Amino acid sequence: MAYPSFFDEIPSIELQDPLALVLGAFEKGEYEISYLEVVKSAGHSCPTVAGAYIMTQEALKALYPDSRAVRGNIKVEFEESLEDGVAGVVGNVISQITGATDKSGFKGLQGQFARHSLMNFNSDINSSARFTRVDTGKSVDVNYNHNAVSADSSMMPLMQKLVSGSAQPEDVKKFGELWQDRVKRIFENLDAVVEVTEL
């Protein structure tokens, strides 16, 4: 399986999952989720998928500065509705990492380990997303701006060829390389693209 090498350079997100422990999936309930795994689930790598990963990674660092983040113990809120723009894509990625879902998630074992109702849309916030620890109530707002890292100027002409059906194989290859180069540069410029505010 071939993919851009920078995927392997992105730090994984370390988690502790009480449900995984109880059900014997992972020793101590500890595991990691990598960007590559998120890309496989999403089916692609783009500034939106990268942004969801980055927002989650940075939020969990702030919420759990001295330990692994606890999957299933994190509430996530969005200002947008589920149907707006890329909110659904972002929500899916964050759900994969945190376990939080709106109504479709795991209902729990006799009241424990529930994952549903931990993700809300149309929330009264002013950020890309708000992450809250259920156990302590500590929250952080995260703002993500992929426009801080611009696309290569030759991408638009290539895009026009792609959508018109006139692109040659070499055009498709070049477009993909430039697309992933931008994603790589987003990860290399976290200070420019993401801001975390503790509430």
N, C-alpha and C positions, 0 to 999 in steps of 0.2 A: 504494500500500500504506500503510494508516494504522496507526499503532501509538503507544503512549505516548511523548511527546517526550523523557522522561528517559532512554530507552534510548540516545539519541545523546549524552547528557552523561556517560555512564560511560566512563572511559578504556579504550581497547583494550589488549590484551596483545600486546606486541611479541615476535616470535620470530625465531630463525634456524634454518633447517632444512637440514642438510647433504644430505638426500635430495632436497629440492626443488631445491637448487642443481644436483646431479648430473643430475637428470632435466629440468632446464631449465624448471621451473614458475614460479620467481620469480627475478629478478635478485638475485644474491648469496645466494639462498635466504632472503631476508628478507620477512616479511609480518606482518600483524596479524590477530588474531581479536577481534571485537567482541562485546559482550553481545547485540546484535541477531542476529548470526550464530548464537550459541549458542541463543538463543530459537527461531530458525527450526528448528534441528536438533532441539531438544527438543519443539517444538510448543507450548510455553507458557512463561510467565514466572511463577515462584512463589518463595517463600522458599528452597526446596530448590535450584532451578536457580541462583538468585542466590547462594546460599551456596557452591555448588560453584565458581562463577566467582570469587567473592571469595577463597575459600581458595586457589585456584590462583594468582590474581593476587598475593596477599600472600606466599605461599610463594616464588614465583619472584622477587619483589623481594628477598627475603632471601637466596636462593641465588645470584642473579646481580645484585648491587648495582650493578655498573658496566658491564653489557653486556646484550644481549638474551639471554633464556633460549634454550637449545638444545633444540629439539623432538627427541624420541627419546633424550635423554640424562638423562631424569628417571624415577626409579622412584617409584611411589606405593603406599602400604600403607593398609589399612583394618582396624580392629578387628573390624567386623562381617563376617558372611558375605555373599556376593553376594545371597542371597535375603532378607536381613533388611531390613525397613523400606524406606528410600529409598536404600540403598547402591548399588543398580544405577543409579538415576537420577544420583546424584552421580558414580559411576564413569564413566558415559557422557559427562557434561559434561567431566570432567577428562581423559578419554581424547581427546576432540575437541581440546582445547587442547594437551596435552603429547605426544600420540601414544602414551602408555603403554596397553597392553592386557594382559589376562591370557594367553590362549592364541590369541585370534582375530586378532591383529595381523599386520602385515607380517613375513615371515620373513627379509627382508634380501636383499642382493646379495652372494653368496659370503662370508657372514659379517659383512657390514657393513650398517649402517642398520636392523637388526632392531628391531621395536617390540613384539613379543610377549614375554610373561613379565616385563614391567615393571610390572604391576599385580597386587598380591596382596591377598586378603581373608583373614579369620581370622588376622590378624597379632598378635603379642604386643606391642601398643602401647596407650597410654592417652590417645588423642586422637582427634579427628574424622578426621584423616588425617596421614600422615607422607610428606614429599617428600624424596627423596635424589638428589643429583647422582651419576650413574654414574661420571663421570670423576674426581671428587675424593673422593667418599664423604661429603661434607657433607650433613647432614640437618636438617630443621626439622619440629617437630610443630605442627599447626594445629588449634585448637579453634574451632568455630563454634556460636553460640547465637542462633538467630533469635527465640527467646522474649524476648530483650532489647528487641525492638521489638514492641509489642503490636498486635493487630488492632483495628480500629474496632468498637465495641460493637454496632453495627447489622448487622454481617456475619452473626452467627449466625442471627437471624430470617430474613434473606434466604437463607441457606444452607438453612434448613428449608423455605422455599418452593420452592427449586430442586429439592431431593431429593424433595419430595412431588408435584412436577409442577404446583403452583399458582402458580408465578412468572409474572408478567406481563413483557412486554418491557422495561418501565422498571425492573423489579426486577433482571432479568439485567444490564442496562446498569449500574445502580448497584452491583451486587455486583462486577462486573469493575473498575469505577473504584476501589472501596475496596480490592480485592485488589491492584491495581497500585500504589495509594498506599502500601500497606504495604511492597511490594518497594522502592519508591522511598526510603522512610524507612530501610530496611535499608541501602541503599547510602550514605545520608547519615549513618549512624551506625556507621561501621566500627569505631571504637574500642570500641563497646559490644558488637558482635556477633562480632568475630574477634580471636584472640590467636595470635601466632606465637612459638614458643620454639625458639631455636637449640640444637642438641644438641652 
